[in-house]
Amino acid sequence: MHCVKLMGQSLMARDFDRQVAEIEVRIAVLNRYTALGIPVTEAVG
């Protein structure tokens, strides 16, 4: 949740297409943060 608040609560763009692009960028950033937090496990043996 802290990362979401760092990106701002409101959209900066005025044009609808740019708002959509801004949301997609935010989603990509959050997905990257999530991917970094998931441990990679490998079977041993």
N, C-alpha and C positions, 0 to 999 in steps of 0.2 A: 504494500500500500504506500510505503514511503516513496517508491519510485514513481508511482502514478502522480503523487502530489508534486514531485519535482518537475514533472512535465507540464504542470498547470491544470487548472480546473476547467478552463474555457478554451474554445478554439480561437486562434489568432486570425485565421483567414476569413475573409468575407464572402468570397465566391464559393458556391456549393461544391464544385469539382475540387477546389483546393482544400476545402474542409474534409472531403472524403480522403484525399491524399494525405492530409495531416493525421487523420485517424489511423490510416493504414501504417504510417510510419510509427506512430505510438504503439500500435499492436505489434509490429515487428520488433521494436525495442523491448517490449515486455516479454515477448516470446524468447528473445535472446537471453534476457536476465533469467528466465525460468530454465532455459537449457543449461545455463552455467551452474545453476543450483542443483541440478539432478546428477547424482553420482553415477559414474560408469562402473558397472560391475562385470567381472569376467569370471567364468568358471575355472577353477583350478583342479587339475588332476586329469 
